[in-house]
Amino acid sequence: MNGFLELLALSTLMGLSIFLSLPIVLRKAMDSRTITVLNAAAIGILIFLVADVYANASAIMFPSGYVGAGLPVAIFTAGFLGCFLVLFVLARPSPGAAAATPNSLALIIAIAIAFQNLTEGLVFGAAWALGITGLLVVIFVGFFLQNVTEGFPIAAPYFGFERPPIARLATYFVLGGMPTVVGGVVGYYWNSANLDVLFDSLAIGAVVYAVLPMVRSAFRGAATPGESRTRHDLVYLGLAAGFVVGFLVNAI
């Protein structure tokens, strides 16, 4: 029982680490360049997240490196297409609306991160049950730091439009972060590679759907050609910075 309570405490700490980004995303005064860079960095983090999650899933789908395992590949394909198409039908802008609202985009990103954190929790819970101390430390530190960065993509749709409402943003952070606890509990008692693949595919489907309008918004034109070039350069720099941050956090 003590081991289980410790698991709950540590997985909760990992899930709540997403709130460490609040002081930055709730800053009252941000100029347009800062907003552009933060938005682009959020996209870079999401792009890295897709690569990272797919790397985890592909190790299960292609165990030999060349030939796919039939059931995991089928699960991944169905999960990705199912999630993307459901969002396409249910979350696309209403007739007459120019784009998805910040609230809907933030919610979709939070759901994507929730699925990804479910998988992380499963991995942590399974490792905890096995009592692999060295591996546990690596997993905990890596997941904790990665969760810290996940607050930025959730808050990013609000940048440049409105200050994120604290209560709503906190709700989305809980939705995105706390599935780590659920995954930890499930993984402690039972884990399945196919379940990991399913959650990974759902996370990728949701991220891909959400990141497309974010990219379109990031590259929208400015008032003058000079401002457009500056914005273009900042977007590329922000994208690269976000991807590198995601990589470094995952590599620690």
C-alpha positions as a printed NumPy array, in Angstrom:
array([[  0.   ,   0.   ,   0.   ],
       [  2.867,   2.377,   0.82 ],
       [  4.288,   1.782,  -2.634],
       [  0.938,   2.587,  -4.192],
       [  0.557,   5.814,  -2.181],
       [  4.033,   6.908,  -3.237],
       [  3.064,   6.178,  -6.836],
       [ -0.001,   8.393,  -6.464],
       [  2.061,  11.208,  -4.948],
       [  4.754,  11.141,  -7.629],
       [  2.366,  10.78 , -10.572],
       [  0.285,  13.662,  -9.176],
       [  3.442,  15.764,  -8.929],
       [  4.218,  14.973, -12.555],
       [  0.685,  15.872, -13.636],
       [  0.597,  19.155, -11.691],
       [  3.993,  20.252, -13.014],
       [  2.121,  21.617, -16.032],
       [  1.03 ,  24.518, -13.786],
       [  4.641,  25.739, -13.471],
       [  4.213,  27.505, -16.813],
       [  1.336,  29.681, -15.526],
       [  3.446,  32.704, -14.48 ],
       [  4.665,  33.081, -18.071],
       [  1.462,  32.381, -19.978],
       [ -0.528,  34.74 , -17.732],
       [  1.791,  37.711, -18.162],
       [ -0.343,  40.821, -18.64 ],
       [  1.983,  42.747, -20.922],
       [  3.43 ,  41.01 , -23.982],
       [  4.359,  42.827, -27.167],
       [  3.488,  41.429, -30.587],
       [  6.97 ,  39.988, -31.151],
       [  6.91 ,  38.09 , -27.859],
       [  3.471,  36.734, -28.707],
       [  4.675,  35.618, -32.146],
       [  7.696,  33.815, -30.683],
       [  5.672,  32.111, -27.917],
       [  3.029,  30.96 , -30.397],
       [  5.699,  29.576, -32.705],
       [  7.526,  27.922, -29.789],
       [  4.269,  26.239, -28.782],
       [  3.937,  24.862, -32.317],
       [  7.543,  23.649, -32.145],
       [  6.824,  21.858, -28.868],
       [  3.754,  20.215, -30.388],
       [  5.721,  19.113, -33.454],
       [  8.331,  17.551, -31.205],
       [  5.562,  15.939, -29.155],
       [  4.185,  14.254, -32.292],
       [  7.668,  12.963, -33.157],
       [  8.28 ,  11.764, -29.606],
       [  4.92 ,  10.036, -29.262],
       [  5.227,   8.4  , -32.672],
       [  8.706,   7.144, -31.768],
       [  7.194,   5.391, -28.752],
       [  4.376,   3.896, -30.799],
       [  6.596,   2.853, -33.7  ],
       [  8.785,   0.768, -31.384],
       [  5.685,  -1.334, -30.691],
       [  4.315,  -1.29 , -34.238],
       [  7.637,  -2.194, -35.875],
       [  9.487,  -4.338, -33.327],
       [ 11.907,  -5.725, -35.929],
       [ 12.467,  -2.327, -37.501],
       [ 11.068,  -3.293, -40.894],
       [  7.926,  -5.42 , -40.705],
       [  4.889,  -3.997, -38.926],
       [  2.977,  -5.958, -36.312],
       [ -0.541,  -6.27 , -37.7  ],
       [ -2.7  ,  -5.465, -34.646],
       [ -0.685,  -2.486, -33.296],
       [ -0.501,  -0.946, -36.777],
       [ -4.263,  -1.372, -37.214],
       [ -4.924,   0.141, -33.781],
       [ -2.696,   3.132, -34.514],
       [ -4.258,   3.755, -37.919],
       [ -7.803,   3.502, -36.574],
       [ -7.025,   5.656, -33.546],
       [ -5.339,   8.424, -35.537],
       [ -7.948,   8.579, -38.292],
       [-10.826,   8.208, -35.841],
       [ -9.64 ,  11.037, -33.603],
       [ -8.808,  13.356, -36.499],
       [-12.125,  12.766, -38.266],
       [-14.18 ,  13.138, -35.084],
       [-12.508,  16.493, -34.419],
       [-12.975,  17.49 , -38.057],
       [-16.707,  16.906, -37.75 ],
       [-17.309,  18.175, -34.209],
       [-14.698,  20.892, -33.668],
       [-14.419,  22.655, -36.997],
       [-15.571,  26.316, -37.097],
       [-19.262,  26.947, -37.495],
       [-20.565,  28.381, -40.809],
       [-19.559,  32.018, -41.082],
       [-16.753,  31.743, -38.53 ],
       [-13.275,  32.546, -39.833],
       [-11.432,  30.102, -37.594],
       [-11.672,  27.967, -34.507],
       [-11.994,  29.924, -31.279],
       [ -9.101,  30.072, -28.793],
       [-11.235,  28.117, -26.313],
       [-11.87 ,  25.234, -28.711],
       [ -8.264,  25.038, -29.875],
       [ -6.947,  25.107, -26.306],
       [ -9.391,  22.344, -25.365],
       [ -8.301,  20.142, -28.28 ],
       [ -4.634,  20.599, -27.372],
       [ -5.405,  19.782, -23.731],
       [ -7.179,  16.584, -24.828],
       [ -4.21 ,  15.614, -27.004],
       [ -1.797,  16.161, -24.135],
       [ -4.137,  14.207, -21.845],
       [ -3.877,  11.132, -24.084],
       [ -0.109,  11.505, -24.246],
       [  0.116,  11.819, -20.463],
       [ -2.064,   8.742, -20.035],
       [  0.602,   6.803, -21.895],
       [  3.354,   8.368, -19.788],
       [  1.459,   7.379, -16.652],
       [  1.143,   3.815, -17.89 ],
       [  4.899,   3.626, -18.424],
       [  5.637,   5.123, -15.003],
       [  3.124,   2.89 , -13.213],
       [  4.477,  -0.254, -14.877],
       [  8.067,   0.689, -13.999],
       [  6.986,   1.44 , -10.423],
       [  5.36 ,  -1.972, -10.095],
       [  8.612,  -3.582, -11.245],
       [ 10.645,  -1.495,  -8.784],
       [ 13.341,  -0.508, -11.283],
       [ 14.862,   2.352,  -9.268],
       [ 17.301,   3.785, -11.808],
       [ 14.724,   3.723, -14.583],
       [ 12.124,   5.308, -12.29 ],
       [ 14.342,   8.315, -11.649],
       [ 14.942,   8.84 , -15.375],
       [ 11.243,   8.457, -16.201],
       [ 10.097,  10.753, -13.394],
       [ 12.554,  13.558, -14.174],
       [ 11.913,  13.326, -17.921],
       [  8.126,  13.299, -17.641],
       [  8.132,  16.041, -14.992],
       [ 10.181,  18.399, -17.161],
       [  8.196,  17.553, -20.274],
       [  4.924,  18.303, -18.507],
       [  6.264,  21.736, -17.522],
       [  6.525,  22.671, -21.207],
       [  3.017,  21.424, -22.037],
       [  1.314,  24.455, -20.537],
       [  2.553,  26.644, -23.394],
       [  0.765,  24.834, -26.251],
       [ -2.499,  24.816, -24.262],
       [ -2.318,  28.548, -23.593],
       [ -0.917,  29.483, -27.027],
       [ -4.291,  29.872, -28.844],
       [ -5.079,  32.81 , -26.53 ],
       [ -1.874,  34.743, -27.233],
       [ -2.629,  37.831, -29.29 ],
       [ -6.396,  37.451, -28.934],
       [ -7.304,  37.626, -25.268],
       [ -5.764,  37.08 , -21.87 ],
       [ -6.398,  33.43 , -20.974],
       [ -9.23 ,  33.166, -18.414],
       [ -7.539,  31.722, -15.347],
       [-10.34 ,  29.345, -14.316],
       [-10.736,  27.93 , -17.837],
       [ -6.993,  27.637, -18.35 ],
       [ -6.576,  25.882, -14.993],
       [ -9.321,  23.447, -16.008],
       [ -7.524,  22.69 , -19.27 ],
       [ -4.241,  22.23 , -17.398],
       [ -5.884,  19.724, -15.057],
       [ -7.425,  17.954, -18.066],
       [ -4.052,  17.767, -19.78 ],
       [ -1.857,  16.93 , -16.796],
       [ -3.788,  14.754, -14.399],
       [ -4.332,  11.759, -16.714],
       [ -0.748,  10.989, -15.68 ],
       [ -2.245,   9.841, -12.364],
       [ -4.896,   7.7  , -14.05 ],
       [ -2.273,   6.115, -16.282],
       [  0.018,   5.544, -13.305],
       [ -2.679,   3.686, -11.365],
       [ -3.7  ,   1.573, -14.371],
       [ -0.068,   0.844, -15.28 ],
       [  0.68 ,  -0.192, -11.691],
       [ -1.858,  -3.029, -11.918],
       [ -1.978,  -3.739, -15.648],
       [ -0.306,  -2.502, -18.795],
       [ -0.692,  -3.31 , -22.461],
       [  1.445,  -2.297, -25.42 ],
       [ -1.686,  -2.062, -27.578],
       [ -3.242,   0.341, -25.058],
       [ -0.132,   2.511, -25.283],
       [ -0.41 ,   2.552, -29.067],
       [ -4.08 ,   3.526, -28.902],
       [ -3.475,   6.513, -26.605],
       [ -0.456,   7.561, -28.681],
       [ -2.51 ,   7.492, -31.879],
       [ -5.302,   9.559, -30.302],
       [ -2.78 ,  12.107, -29.039],
       [ -1.179,  12.457, -32.477],
       [ -4.548,  12.766, -34.207],
       [ -5.607,  15.578, -31.87 ],
       [ -2.27 ,  17.416, -32.092],
       [ -2.209,  17.269, -35.897],
       [ -5.755,  18.634, -36.057],
       [ -4.998,  21.469, -33.629],
       [ -1.603,  22.486, -34.987],
       [ -2.795,  23.17 , -38.556],
       [ -4.812,  26.341, -37.732],
       [ -2.019,  27.429, -35.376],
       [  0.48 ,  27.269, -38.235],
       [ -1.887,  29.163, -40.518],
       [ -2.34 ,  31.862, -37.881],
       [  1.408,  32.071, -37.212],
       [  2.164,  32.827, -40.866],
       [ -0.622,  35.345, -41.44 ],
       [  0.549,  38.596, -43.027],
       [  1.313,  41.785, -41.13 ],
       [  0.446,  45.4  , -41.954],
       [  3.585,  46.083, -44.019],
       [  6.043,  43.925, -46.003],
       [  8.801,  44.71 , -43.488],
       [  6.644,  43.627, -40.551],
       [  5.67 ,  40.483, -42.431],
       [  9.335,  39.567, -42.959],
       [ 10.075,  40.182, -39.28 ],
       [  7.105,  38.068, -38.256],
       [  8.175,  35.343, -40.683],
       [ 11.691,  35.269, -39.196],
       [ 10.382,  35.218, -35.606],
       [  8.049,  32.319, -36.423],
       [ 10.914,  30.232, -37.782],
       [ 13.127,  31.066, -34.813],
       [ 10.294,  30.297, -32.377],
       [  9.506,  26.995, -34.082],
       [ 13.129,  25.933, -33.879],
       [ 13.403,  27.06 , -30.245],
       [ 10.252,  25.159, -29.246],
       [ 11.43 ,  21.983, -30.931],
       [ 14.873,  22.247, -29.316],
       [ 13.326,  22.863, -25.882],
       [ 11.154,  19.776, -26.319],
       [ 14.151,  17.73 , -27.411],
       [ 16.42 ,  18.911, -24.589],
       [ 13.755,  18.383, -21.933],
       [ 13.138,  14.868, -23.221],
       [ 16.872,  14.139, -23.427],
       [ 17.642,  15.083, -19.801]])
